[in-house]
Amino acid sequence: MKTPIKVSTKRISETDIYVTHKGMDELLQLLQPYTGMRCLLIMDQSVAQLHPWFIKHLRNKFSDVVDAIVPSGETSKTVQEWARILDIALTNKLRRGTPVIAVGGGVTGDLAGFVASSVLRGLPLIHIPTTLLAMVDSAIGGKTGVNHPTGKNLIGSFYQPDIVFADMQFLESLPKREWNCGLGEIIKYACISNPSLFNLIAGCQPGADLAFVANIVQQCAEIKANVVMEDELETGARAFLNFGHTFAHALESHTRYRRFAHGEAVYVGLLAATWYSQKMGAPVDPDRIISFKKTFKLQTEDLLQAVPSLINAMYSDKKIRTGALRLVLLSDWGKPMLQEVEHNPLLTEAWQYALVNAHNN
C-alpha cells in the first residue's frame, strides 16, 4: 500500500460574547465593520412582533436587510424550513461577506447557524439571543442544526459565530415558560460545574433585577465558553454539557417536540441523571433538583406507561457510537463523568423516578 498523502488542518475561530442591558448602541458599534452591506436577518416571529424597534435600528444601519422570519417553536427546526431560508438567501444573491444576524431563541439560533454554515460554504454569523436558554447555552459554542423525525438535532454542523450579544432587555417580555427553559440549563450548570449557582436560581425569576440575572448569565456563559475552548467538536469534555440531555431529547422526540419545551424536558432529564448518578454511588441527592418542581409545574405521570418507548428513543441519540448509551453522570456535584451503560433495569427506574417526581400535583 502506498504511503498516503496527509492533510492536517486546524479550525481557528474566535467569538466575542457580550452580556449587557439596553446595549443597542454598543451592538451597532460592533456591527460597524459590516455596515454599508446587506445582511440576512433570521428572526423569530414572536420576537419580531414584540420588538419592532430592533428591525428599525437594523434597517438604519444596513443598506439592505433581507428578512427571513421564522415561525416560533421547535417545529420550525426542520429541513424544510432550512431549505426555505436557503432559497431566500440565494435568490437575493447574498455574498460571502454578508452577515447572518440571528435574533431569537434556541430554535432560531440553531436554524440560522445551519443556514450560515451552508450558504456559500459559510457566512459571518452574529447571534442575538432573546431567551434565557439561548443566552446561557444554545447561542454559545457553534452547534447548529435541525431535527429529524428519528431524533433531535441529527442534521447540522459545528459553526462558530463572530459575536454573541446577550442583551437583558429582551428578557423583559419573556413568557414564564420560556424563562423556565433557561432555568433548566442553569440548573445543569450548577450540577456539572458550579454548585453555588443553586443558591441563585430561586431568585432568577421574571421581574428579577436584570443586573442580578446578567450575573448568572455571565457565569453560565463563561462555563460553556471554557468547555467549548477545550473541546469544540465534542470529542471529550464538551459531552459533559449534555448532562440530562440524553433523557431530555428522548422525551422531546417521543412527544414529537410539541408537549415539552426544551428546558422542561431537560429538567426531567436532570432528575433522571442525578438519580442514576446516586445509584452508581455518587453523593448527590436528587431532592436538590426536585426542589424546583413547583417552578416548572409539569404533568408527567401519564408517561410512565411510555417508559419502554422512551428508552428506545434514547438509542436514537446521535452521540451513541458503540451501541451502548453514553450517559453523562456525576461523581459528585460539579464533577461530571461519562459512563457507557447497557439497557438495564436502572434506566427504567431512572425514568420512573423522574416522571413521578417531576410531576406537579
KAJO-V474032 format. One record per pair of residues at least 12 apart in sequence whose C-alpha atoms are under 8 Angstrom apart, sorted by sequence separation. I is the first residue (numbers start at 1). J is the second residue. D is the distance in whole Angstrom. If there is no record, write none. Layout:
i: (I/I)
j: (J/J)
d: (D/D)
This chain:
i: (100/113/127/144/145/274/326/327/143/144/252/326/327/143/144/187/248/251/325/326/327/143/144/186/271/325/326/100/142/143/200/249/324/325/68/142/143/224/248/249/324/325/109/142/183/247/248/271/324/141/142/197/247/248/270/271/324/68/109/248/48/183/245/247/248/244/247/39/66/100/102/106/244/246/38/41/43/45/96/99/100/101/102/103/104/105/140/244/245/36/37/38/39/40/41/42/43/44/45/46/95/98/99/100/101/102/103/104/105/106/109/139/244/245/247/35/36/37/38/39/40/41/42/43/44/45/46/66/96/97/98/99/100/101/102/103/104/105/179/243/244/247/35/36/37/38/39/40/41/42/43/44/45/96/97/99/101/102/103/104/106/179/243/244/35/38/40/41/42/44/96/105/106/110/244/82/86/90/105/109/110/113/244/77/85/89/109/113/114/176/193/243/76/77/113/114/135/189/82/106/112/113/114/174/264/28/74/77/82/86/106/110/111/73/77/110/111/127/172/186/189/264/72/109/110/111/125/126/129/171/172/110/125/126/127/128/129/130/311/124/125/126/127/128/129/130/311/70/124/125/126/127/128/129/130/126/128/131/132/117/130/131/308/130/307/114/117/168/114/131/307/114/133/168/307/113/132/133/136/168/284/131/132/304/113/131/133/134/137/192/282/283/284/304/40/132/133/136/192/282/283/284/132/133/136/281/282/283/131/132/192/304/133/189/277/303/304/188/276/277/273/277/301/188/254/273/274/300/301/38/47/188/254/273/274/300/47/40/42/300/301/39/40/41/42/43/44/251/254/299/300/38/39/40/41/42/43/44/250/253/298/299/37/38/39/40/41/42/43/44/250/298/299/39/41/251/297/298/299/250/297/34/44/82/250/293/34/43/249/293/42/293/294/79/247/250/290/293/77/78/79/246/249/290/77/78/79/42/77/78/276/246/276/276/158/275/273/185/272/275/184/272/275/181/183/184/136/140/181/182/185/246/272/135/136/181/184/188/271/272/47/137/141/178/180/181/184/271/136/137/140/141/177/180/243/244/132/136/140/243/269/135/242/243/268/137/141/268/271/136/240/239/268/141/267/243/240/152/240/151/240/151/239/152/152/151/187/150/149/149/180/180/177/50/133/27/192/195/191/195/193/194/192/193/191/192/193/190/191/192/193/23/190/191/192/15/18/20/22/14/15/16/17/18/19/20/21/22/13/14/15/16/17/18/19/20/21/22/14/15/16/17/18/19/20/21/15/17/18/19/151/154/151/152/150/151/151/75/74/75/74/21/21/20/19/19/19)
j: (112/125/139/156/157/286/338/339/156/157/265/339/340/157/158/201/262/265/339/340/341/158/159/201/286/340/341/116/158/159/216/265/340/341/85/159/160/241/265/266/341/342/127/160/201/265/266/289/342/160/161/216/266/267/289/290/343/88/129/268/69/204/266/268/269/266/269/62/89/123/125/129/267/269/62/65/67/69/120/123/124/125/126/127/128/129/164/268/269/61/62/63/64/65/66/67/68/69/70/71/120/123/124/125/126/127/128/129/130/131/134/164/269/270/272/61/62/63/64/65/66/67/68/69/70/71/72/92/122/123/124/125/126/127/128/129/130/131/205/269/270/273/62/63/64/65/66/67/68/69/70/71/72/123/124/126/128/129/130/131/133/206/270/271/63/66/68/69/70/72/124/133/134/138/272/111/115/119/134/138/139/142/273/107/115/119/139/143/144/206/223/273/107/108/144/145/166/220/114/138/144/145/146/206/296/61/107/110/115/119/139/143/144/107/111/144/145/161/206/220/223/298/107/144/145/146/160/161/164/206/207/146/161/162/163/164/165/166/347/161/162/163/164/165/166/167/348/108/162/163/164/165/166/167/168/165/167/170/171/157/170/171/348/171/348/156/159/210/157/174/351/159/178/213/352/159/178/179/182/214/330/178/179/351/161/179/181/182/185/240/330/331/332/352/89/181/182/185/241/331/332/333/182/183/186/331/332/333/182/183/243/355/185/241/329/355/356/241/329/330/327/331/355/243/309/328/329/355/356/94/103/244/310/329/330/356/104/98/100/358/359/98/99/100/101/102/103/310/313/358/359/98/99/100/101/102/103/104/310/313/358/359/98/99/100/101/102/103/104/105/311/359/360/101/103/313/359/360/361/313/360/98/108/146/314/357/99/108/314/358/108/359/360/146/314/317/357/360/145/146/147/314/317/358/146/147/148/112/147/148/346/317/347/350/233/350/350/263/350/353/263/351/354/261/263/264/217/221/262/263/266/327/353/217/218/263/266/270/353/354/130/220/224/261/263/264/267/354/220/221/224/225/261/264/327/328/217/221/225/328/354/221/328/329/354/224/228/355/358/224/328/328/358/232/358/336/336/249/337/249/338/250/338/252/253/253/289/253/253/256/295/296/296/173/263/165/330/333/330/334/333/334/333/334/333/334/335/333/334/335/336/167/334/335/336/160/163/165/167/160/161/162/163/164/165/166/167/168/160/161/162/163/164/165/166/167/168/169/162/163/164/165/166/167/168/169/164/166/167/168/313/318/316/317/316/317/318/257/257/258/258/210/211/214/214/217/218)
d: (7/7/6/5/6/6/6/5/8/5/7/6/6/6/6/8/8/6/8/4/7/5/7/8/6/5/6/6/5/6/8/7/6/5/6/5/8/8/5/8/6/6/7/4/7/8/5/6/5/6/7/8/8/8/7/7/8/7/7/7/8/8/6/8/5/6/5/7/8/7/8/8/8/7/6/7/8/6/6/6/6/6/6/6/7/6/7/8/6/7/6/6/7/6/6/6/6/6/5/8/8/6/5/5/5/5/5/5/6/8/8/7/4/8/7/6/6/6/5/5/5/5/5/5/5/5/6/8/7/6/7/6/6/6/6/6/5/5/7/8/4/8/5/5/7/6/6/6/6/6/6/6/6/6/7/7/7/8/7/7/7/7/7/8/8/7/7/8/7/6/8/7/5/7/7/7/6/8/5/7/8/8/5/6/7/8/6/8/5/7/7/7/7/8/5/5/6/7/8/6/8/7/8/8/7/7/6/8/7/7/7/7/6/7/6/4/6/7/7/7/8/8/8/8/5/6/7/6/7/8/7/7/5/6/6/6/7/7/7/7/6/5/5/5/6/7/8/7/6/7/6/6/6/8/8/8/8/7/7/7/5/6/8/7/7/6/6/6/7/7/7/8/8/8/7/7/7/7/7/7/8/7/6/8/8/7/6/7/7/7/6/7/6/6/7/7/4/7/8/5/6/6/5/7/7/8/5/8/7/8/7/7/7/8/5/7/8/8/7/5/8/7/5/7/7/7/7/5/5/8/8/8/6/6/7/7/6/7/7/7/6/5/6/6/6/6/6/6/7/8/5/6/5/5/5/5/5/5/6/7/6/5/7/8/6/6/6/6/6/7/7/5/6/7/8/8/7/6/8/5/5/8/6/8/5/8/7/7/7/6/7/7/6/6/7/8/7/6/8/5/8/6/8/7/5/6/8/6/6/7/7/7/8/6/7/6/7/6/5/8/5/6/8/7/7/7/5/7/6/6/7/7/7/7/8/4/6/7/8/5/8/8/7/8/7/6/5/5/5/7/7/7/8/7/7/7/8/5/7/5/7/7/7/7/6/7/6/7/8/8/6/7/6/7/8/8/6/6/7/8/7/8/8/8/7/6/8/7/8/8/7/6/8/8/8/7/7/6/8/6/7/6/6/4/5/4/7/8/5/6/8/6/7/8/5/7/8/8/6/8/6/6/6/6/6/6/5/7/7/8/5/5/5/5/5/5/5/6/7/5/6/6/6/6/6/6/7/8/8/8/8/6/6/8/7/7/8/7/6/8/8/8/8/7/7/7/6)
